[in-house]
Amino acid sequence: MQPYVYLNEVAAAIETLENRETLNATLDELEFIYEALDPEFQELASELIAKLSERL
């Protein structure tokens, strides 16, 4: 998995994610990726995590 590509995919599809299982799985993946990202890109993942958390 390429973290930056995945972040772009999630950002593009964030409004279509409605299933609780899908939201939780995506959050888990984002949290895992967050640790692997360079510090300057972690904010992007944090924003997506916050948006998905709100949708739950």
PyMOL Python script that loads the backbone (N, CA, C, O; Angstrom):
from pymol import cmd

cmd.read_pdbstr("""\
ATOM      1  N   MET A   1       0.846  -1.175   0.000  1.00  0.00           N
ATOM      2  CA  MET A   1       0.000   0.000   0.000  1.00  0.00           C
ATOM      3  C   MET A   1       0.892   1.240   0.000  1.00  0.00           C
ATOM      4  O   MET A   1       1.892   1.314   0.715  1.00  0.00           O
ATOM      5  N   GLN A   2       0.505   2.187  -0.808  1.00  0.00           N
ATOM      6  CA  GLN A   2       1.210   3.454  -0.857  1.00  0.00           C
ATOM      7  C   GLN A   2       0.420   4.455  -0.025  1.00  0.00           C
ATOM      8  O   GLN A   2      -0.701   4.811  -0.390  1.00  0.00           O
ATOM      9  N   PRO A   3       0.982   4.910   1.079  1.00  0.00           N
ATOM     10  CA  PRO A   3       0.227   5.748   2.012  1.00  0.00           C
ATOM     11  C   PRO A   3      -0.346   7.016   1.397  1.00  0.00           C
ATOM     12  O   PRO A   3      -1.485   7.378   1.691  1.00  0.00           O
ATOM     13  N   TYR A   4       0.410   7.690   0.559  1.00  0.00           N
ATOM     14  CA  TYR A   4      -0.057   8.959   0.015  1.00  0.00           C
ATOM     15  C   TYR A   4      -1.194   8.751  -0.991  1.00  0.00           C
ATOM     16  O   TYR A   4      -2.122   9.557  -1.072  1.00  0.00           O
ATOM     17  N   VAL A   5      -1.107   7.670  -1.745  1.00  0.00           N
ATOM     18  CA  VAL A   5      -2.181   7.330  -2.676  1.00  0.00           C
ATOM     19  C   VAL A   5      -3.442   6.983  -1.882  1.00  0.00           C
ATOM     20  O   VAL A   5      -4.544   7.399  -2.243  1.00  0.00           O
ATOM     21  N   TYR A   6      -3.274   6.223  -0.807  1.00  0.00           N
ATOM     22  CA  TYR A   6      -4.422   5.844   0.013  1.00  0.00           C
ATOM     23  C   TYR A   6      -5.071   7.080   0.643  1.00  0.00           C
ATOM     24  O   TYR A   6      -6.297   7.172   0.688  1.00  0.00           O
ATOM     25  N   LEU A   7      -4.284   8.010   1.117  1.00  0.00           N
ATOM     26  CA  LEU A   7      -4.839   9.250   1.682  1.00  0.00           C
ATOM     27  C   LEU A   7      -5.675   9.994   0.648  1.00  0.00           C
ATOM     28  O   LEU A   7      -6.748  10.508   0.964  1.00  0.00           O
ATOM     29  N   ASN A   8      -5.184  10.051  -0.585  1.00  0.00           N
ATOM     30  CA  ASN A   8      -5.943  10.711  -1.652  1.00  0.00           C
ATOM     31  C   ASN A   8      -7.244   9.972  -1.943  1.00  0.00           C
ATOM     32  O   ASN A   8      -8.282  10.596  -2.162  1.00  0.00           O
ATOM     33  N   GLU A   9      -7.187   8.647  -1.945  1.00  0.00           N
ATOM     34  CA  GLU A   9      -8.393   7.858  -2.204  1.00  0.00           C
ATOM     35  C   GLU A   9      -9.436   8.072  -1.111  1.00  0.00           C
ATOM     36  O   GLU A   9     -10.622   8.229  -1.401  1.00  0.00           O
ATOM     37  N   VAL A  10      -8.998   8.078   0.133  1.00  0.00           N
ATOM     38  CA  VAL A  10      -9.926   8.290   1.243  1.00  0.00           C
ATOM     39  C   VAL A  10     -10.507   9.690   1.180  1.00  0.00           C
ATOM     40  O   VAL A  10     -11.708   9.875   1.378  1.00  0.00           O
ATOM     41  N   ALA A  11      -9.672  10.671   0.909  1.00  0.00           N
ATOM     42  CA  ALA A  11     -10.156  12.053   0.827  1.00  0.00           C
ATOM     43  C   ALA A  11     -11.202  12.205  -0.273  1.00  0.00           C
ATOM     44  O   ALA A  11     -12.176  12.937  -0.102  1.00  0.00           O
ATOM     45  N   ALA A  12     -11.010  11.524  -1.395  1.00  0.00           N
ATOM     46  CA  ALA A  12     -11.951  11.615  -2.505  1.00  0.00           C
ATOM     47  C   ALA A  12     -13.263  10.902  -2.204  1.00  0.00           C
ATOM     48  O   ALA A  12     -14.316  11.303  -2.699  1.00  0.00           O
ATOM     49  N   ALA A  13     -13.205   9.841  -1.392  1.00  0.00           N
ATOM     50  CA  ALA A  13     -14.391   9.017  -1.138  1.00  0.00           C
ATOM     51  C   ALA A  13     -15.029   9.272   0.220  1.00  0.00           C
ATOM     52  O   ALA A  13     -15.987   8.589   0.581  1.00  0.00           O
ATOM     53  N   ILE A  14     -14.527  10.228   0.972  1.00  0.00           N
ATOM     54  CA  ILE A  14     -14.945  10.400   2.363  1.00  0.00           C
ATOM     55  C   ILE A  14     -16.456  10.616   2.503  1.00  0.00           C
ATOM     56  O   ILE A  14     -17.054  10.148   3.472  1.00  0.00           O
ATOM     57  N   GLU A  15     -17.067  11.303   1.570  1.00  0.00           N
ATOM     58  CA  GLU A  15     -18.502  11.578   1.660  1.00  0.00           C
ATOM     59  C   GLU A  15     -19.353  10.357   1.330  1.00  0.00           C
ATOM     60  O   GLU A  15     -20.532  10.312   1.679  1.00  0.00           O
ATOM     61  N   THR A  16     -18.770   9.373   0.664  1.00  0.00           N
ATOM     62  CA  THR A  16     -19.535   8.189   0.291  1.00  0.00           C
ATOM     63  C   THR A  16     -19.426   7.075   1.323  1.00  0.00           C
ATOM     64  O   THR A  16     -20.147   6.082   1.236  1.00  0.00           O
ATOM     65  N   LEU A  17     -18.548   7.224   2.283  1.00  0.00           N
ATOM     66  CA  LEU A  17     -18.381   6.196   3.318  1.00  0.00           C
ATOM     67  C   LEU A  17     -19.473   6.364   4.371  1.00  0.00           C
ATOM     68  O   LEU A  17     -19.472   7.333   5.131  1.00  0.00           O
ATOM     69  N   GLU A  18     -20.394   5.420   4.406  1.00  0.00           N
ATOM     70  CA  GLU A  18     -21.512   5.536   5.333  1.00  0.00           C
ATOM     71  C   GLU A  18     -21.670   4.320   6.223  1.00  0.00           C
ATOM     72  O   GLU A  18     -22.209   4.427   7.324  1.00  0.00           O
ATOM     73  N   ASN A  19     -21.219   3.190   5.774  1.00  0.00           N
ATOM     74  CA  ASN A  19     -21.329   1.954   6.526  1.00  0.00           C
ATOM     75  C   ASN A  19     -20.396   2.003   7.735  1.00  0.00           C
ATOM     76  O   ASN A  19     -19.218   2.335   7.599  1.00  0.00           O
ATOM     77  N   ARG A  20     -20.920   1.675   8.911  1.00  0.00           N
ATOM     78  CA  ARG A  20     -20.129   1.745  10.150  1.00  0.00           C
ATOM     79  C   ARG A  20     -18.891   0.860  10.074  1.00  0.00           C
ATOM     80  O   ARG A  20     -17.821   1.245  10.546  1.00  0.00           O
ATOM     81  N   GLU A  21     -19.030  -0.317   9.488  1.00  0.00           N
ATOM     82  CA  GLU A  21     -17.886  -1.223   9.356  1.00  0.00           C
ATOM     83  C   GLU A  21     -16.809  -0.615   8.457  1.00  0.00           C
ATOM     84  O   GLU A  21     -15.617  -0.690   8.754  1.00  0.00           O
ATOM     85  N   THR A  22     -17.248  -0.019   7.366  1.00  0.00           N
ATOM     86  CA  THR A  22     -16.300   0.606   6.443  1.00  0.00           C
ATOM     87  C   THR A  22     -15.609   1.792   7.097  1.00  0.00           C
ATOM     88  O   THR A  22     -14.400   1.973   6.947  1.00  0.00           O
ATOM     89  N   LEU A  23     -16.373   2.596   7.819  1.00  0.00           N
ATOM     90  CA  LEU A  23     -15.778   3.736   8.527  1.00  0.00           C
ATOM     91  C   LEU A  23     -14.734   3.271   9.538  1.00  0.00           C
ATOM     92  O   LEU A  23     -13.644   3.838   9.611  1.00  0.00           O
ATOM     93  N   ASN A  24     -15.059   2.249  10.311  1.00  0.00           N
ATOM     94  CA  ASN A  24     -14.115   1.740  11.312  1.00  0.00           C
ATOM     95  C   ASN A  24     -12.871   1.152  10.664  1.00  0.00           C
ATOM     96  O   ASN A  24     -11.755   1.379  11.133  1.00  0.00           O
ATOM     97  N   ALA A  25     -13.058   0.399   9.591  1.00  0.00           N
ATOM     98  CA  ALA A  25     -11.906  -0.196   8.900  1.00  0.00           C
ATOM     99  C   ALA A  25     -11.005   0.885   8.316  1.00  0.00           C
ATOM    100  O   ALA A  25      -9.780   0.792   8.387  1.00  0.00           O
ATOM    101  N   THR A  26     -11.622   1.908   7.740  1.00  0.00           N
ATOM    102  CA  THR A  26     -10.841   3.006   7.165  1.00  0.00           C
ATOM    103  C   THR A  26     -10.098   3.771   8.248  1.00  0.00           C
ATOM    104  O   THR A  26      -8.940   4.147   8.067  1.00  0.00           O
ATOM    105  N   LEU A  27     -10.765   4.001   9.376  1.00  0.00           N
ATOM    106  CA  LEU A  27     -10.093   4.669  10.503  1.00  0.00           C
ATOM    107  C   LEU A  27      -8.898   3.859  10.987  1.00  0.00           C
ATOM    108  O   LEU A  27      -7.833   4.417  11.254  1.00  0.00           O
ATOM    109  N   ASP A  28      -9.068   2.556  11.099  1.00  0.00           N
ATOM    110  CA  ASP A  28      -7.957   1.695  11.531  1.00  0.00           C
ATOM    111  C   ASP A  28      -6.779   1.808  10.575  1.00  0.00           C
ATOM    112  O   ASP A  28      -5.629   1.919  11.001  1.00  0.00           O
ATOM    113  N   GLU A  29      -7.076   1.778   9.270  1.00  0.00           N
ATOM    114  CA  GLU A  29      -6.011   1.876   8.276  1.00  0.00           C
ATOM    115  C   GLU A  29      -5.321   3.235   8.337  1.00  0.00           C
ATOM    116  O   GLU A  29      -4.098   3.325   8.231  1.00  0.00           O
ATOM    117  N   LEU A  30      -6.114   4.289   8.508  1.00  0.00           N
ATOM    118  CA  LEU A  30      -5.519   5.631   8.599  1.00  0.00           C
ATOM    119  C   LEU A  30      -4.630   5.778   9.825  1.00  0.00           C
ATOM    120  O   LEU A  30      -3.566   6.393   9.756  1.00  0.00           O
ATOM    121  N   GLU A  31      -5.062   5.218  10.938  1.00  0.00           N
ATOM    122  CA  GLU A  31      -4.245   5.290  12.157  1.00  0.00           C
ATOM    123  C   GLU A  31      -2.943   4.528  11.983  1.00  0.00           C
ATOM    124  O   GLU A  31      -1.901   4.957  12.478  1.00  0.00           O
ATOM    125  N   PHE A  32      -2.993   3.401  11.284  1.00  0.00           N
ATOM    126  CA  PHE A  32      -1.784   2.633  11.009  1.00  0.00           C
ATOM    127  C   PHE A  32      -0.850   3.424  10.094  1.00  0.00           C
ATOM    128  O   PHE A  32       0.352   3.512  10.347  1.00  0.00           O
ATOM    129  N   ILE A  33      -1.410   3.994   9.035  1.00  0.00           N
ATOM    130  CA  ILE A  33      -0.625   4.770   8.077  1.00  0.00           C
ATOM    131  C   ILE A  33      -0.027   6.007   8.725  1.00  0.00           C
ATOM    132  O   ILE A  33       1.094   6.401   8.402  1.00  0.00           O
ATOM    133  N   TYR A  34      -0.771   6.623   9.639  1.00  0.00           N
ATOM    134  CA  TYR A  34      -0.309   7.828  10.328  1.00  0.00           C
ATOM    135  C   TYR A  34       1.092   7.618  10.903  1.00  0.00           C
ATOM    136  O   TYR A  34       1.956   8.489  10.800  1.00  0.00           O
ATOM    137  N   GLU A  35       1.299   6.465  11.502  1.00  0.00           N
ATOM    138  CA  GLU A  35       2.600   6.175  12.123  1.00  0.00           C
ATOM    139  C   GLU A  35       3.720   6.047  11.096  1.00  0.00           C
ATOM    140  O   GLU A  35       4.884   6.290  11.415  1.00  0.00           O
ATOM    141  N   ALA A  36       3.380   5.669   9.877  1.00  0.00           N
ATOM    142  CA  ALA A  36       4.392   5.460   8.843  1.00  0.00           C
ATOM    143  C   ALA A  36       4.704   6.723   8.047  1.00  0.00           C
ATOM    144  O   ALA A  36       5.701   6.775   7.327  1.00  0.00           O
ATOM    145  N   LEU A  37       3.860   7.733   8.173  1.00  0.00           N
ATOM    146  CA  LEU A  37       4.045   8.957   7.398  1.00  0.00           C
ATOM    147  C   LEU A  37       5.165   9.820   7.950  1.00  0.00           C
ATOM    148  O   LEU A  37       5.485   9.789   9.138  1.00  0.00           O
ATOM    149  N   ASP A  38       5.746  10.588   7.046  1.00  0.00           N
ATOM    150  CA  ASP A  38       6.696  11.611   7.470  1.00  0.00           C
ATOM    151  C   ASP A  38       5.931  12.633   8.306  1.00  0.00           C
ATOM    152  O   ASP A  38       4.759  12.895   8.035  1.00  0.00           O
ATOM    153  N   PRO A  39       6.571  13.211   9.312  1.00  0.00           N
ATOM    154  CA  PRO A  39       5.879  14.153  10.203  1.00  0.00           C
ATOM    155  C   PRO A  39       5.157  15.286   9.490  1.00  0.00           C
ATOM    156  O   PRO A  39       4.099  15.721   9.945  1.00  0.00           O
ATOM    157  N   GLU A  40       5.702  15.768   8.394  1.00  0.00           N
ATOM    158  CA  GLU A  40       5.050  16.889   7.709  1.00  0.00           C
ATOM    159  C   GLU A  40       3.740  16.491   7.028  1.00  0.00           C
ATOM    160  O   GLU A  40       2.950  17.361   6.659  1.00  0.00           O
ATOM    161  N   PHE A  41       3.499  15.187   6.856  1.00  0.00           N
ATOM    162  CA  PHE A  41       2.267  14.724   6.231  1.00  0.00           C
ATOM    163  C   PHE A  41       1.275  14.134   7.229  1.00  0.00           C
ATOM    164  O   PHE A  41       0.153  13.794   6.854  1.00  0.00           O
ATOM    165  N   GLN A  42       1.668  14.010   8.473  1.00  0.00           N
ATOM    166  CA  GLN A  42       0.779  13.433   9.475  1.00  0.00           C
ATOM    167  C   GLN A  42      -0.472  14.280   9.706  1.00  0.00           C
ATOM    168  O   GLN A  42      -1.520  13.746  10.071  1.00  0.00           O
ATOM    169  N   GLU A  43      -0.375  15.584   9.498  1.00  0.00           N
ATOM    170  CA  GLU A  43      -1.534  16.456   9.666  1.00  0.00           C
ATOM    171  C   GLU A  43      -2.646  16.096   8.686  1.00  0.00           C
ATOM    172  O   GLU A  43      -3.826  16.167   9.031  1.00  0.00           O
ATOM    173  N   LEU A  44      -2.276  15.711   7.472  1.00  0.00           N
ATOM    174  CA  LEU A  44      -3.269  15.298   6.478  1.00  0.00           C
ATOM    175  C   LEU A  44      -4.052  14.086   6.963  1.00  0.00           C
ATOM    176  O   LEU A  44      -5.278  14.042   6.856  1.00  0.00           O
ATOM    177  N   ALA A  45      -3.341  13.115   7.492  1.00  0.00           N
ATOM    178  CA  ALA A  45      -4.007  11.927   8.018  1.00  0.00           C
ATOM    179  C   ALA A  45      -4.853  12.286   9.231  1.00  0.00           C
ATOM    180  O   ALA A  45      -5.944  11.743   9.405  1.00  0.00           O
ATOM    181  N   SER A  46      -4.367  13.185  10.065  1.00  0.00           N
ATOM    182  CA  SER A  46      -5.119  13.605  11.251  1.00  0.00           C
ATOM    183  C   SER A  46      -6.448  14.238  10.869  1.00  0.00           C
ATOM    184  O   SER A  46      -7.466  13.999  11.518  1.00  0.00           O
ATOM    185  N   GLU A  47      -6.436  15.043   9.820  1.00  0.00           N
ATOM    186  CA  GLU A  47      -7.672  15.685   9.355  1.00  0.00           C
ATOM    187  C   GLU A  47      -8.682  14.647   8.872  1.00  0.00           C
ATOM    188  O   GLU A  47      -9.871  14.741   9.176  1.00  0.00           O
ATOM    189  N   LEU A  48      -8.207  13.664   8.124  1.00  0.00           N
ATOM    190  CA  LEU A  48      -9.105  12.616   7.644  1.00  0.00           C
ATOM    191  C   LEU A  48      -9.639  11.780   8.801  1.00  0.00           C
ATOM    192  O   LEU A  48     -10.813  11.411   8.810  1.00  0.00           O
ATOM    193  N   ILE A  49      -8.794  11.485   9.763  1.00  0.00           N
ATOM    194  CA  ILE A  49      -9.216  10.721  10.938  1.00  0.00           C
ATOM    195  C   ILE A  49     -10.298  11.479  11.679  1.00  0.00           C
ATOM    196  O   ILE A  49     -11.291  10.889  12.105  1.00  0.00           O
ATOM    197  N   ALA A  50     -10.116  12.772  11.835  1.00  0.00           N
ATOM    198  CA  ALA A  50     -11.118  13.592  12.548  1.00  0.00           C
ATOM    199  C   ALA A  50     -12.450  13.614  11.797  1.00  0.00           C
ATOM    200  O   ALA A  50     -13.511  13.501  12.411  1.00  0.00           O
ATOM    201  N   LYS A  51     -12.399  13.758  10.478  1.00  0.00           N
ATOM    202  CA  LYS A  51     -13.625  13.790   9.683  1.00  0.00           C
ATOM    203  C   LYS A  51     -14.366  12.455   9.757  1.00  0.00           C
ATOM    204  O   LYS A  51     -15.590  12.421   9.885  1.00  0.00           O
ATOM    205  N   LEU A  52     -13.620  11.368   9.676  1.00  0.00           N
ATOM    206  CA  LEU A  52     -14.263  10.048   9.751  1.00  0.00           C
ATOM    207  C   LEU A  52     -14.828   9.789  11.149  1.00  0.00           C
ATOM    208  O   LEU A  52     -15.892   9.188  11.293  1.00  0.00           O
ATOM    209  N   SER A  53     -14.124  10.235  12.152  1.00  0.00           N
ATOM    210  CA  SER A  53     -14.604  10.069  13.521  1.00  0.00           C
ATOM    211  C   SER A  53     -15.922  10.811  13.730  1.00  0.00           C
ATOM    212  O   SER A  53     -16.818  10.322  14.417  1.00  0.00           O
ATOM    213  N   GLU A  54     -16.028  11.980  13.137  1.00  0.00           N
ATOM    214  CA  GLU A  54     -17.277  12.750  13.225  1.00  0.00           C
ATOM    215  C   GLU A  54     -18.428  12.001  12.571  1.00  0.00           C
ATOM    216  O   GLU A  54     -19.552  12.021  13.072  1.00  0.00           O
ATOM    217  N   ARG A  55     -18.149  11.347  11.461  1.00  0.00           N
ATOM    218  CA  ARG A  55     -19.197  10.617  10.740  1.00  0.00           C
ATOM    219  C   ARG A  55     -19.702   9.423  11.518  1.00  0.00           C
ATOM    220  O   ARG A  55     -20.840   8.993  11.324  1.00  0.00           O
ATOM    221  N   LEU A  56     -18.878   8.880  12.395  1.00  0.00           N
ATOM    222  CA  LEU A  56     -19.330   7.747  13.220  1.00  0.00           C
ATOM    223  C   LEU A  56     -20.370   8.245  14.206  1.00  0.00           C
ATOM    224  O   LEU A  56     -20.890   7.463  15.002  1.00  0.00           O
TER     225      LEU A  56
END
""", "prot")
cmd.dss("prot")
cmd.show_as("cartoon", "prot")
cmd.util.cbc("prot")
cmd.orient("prot")
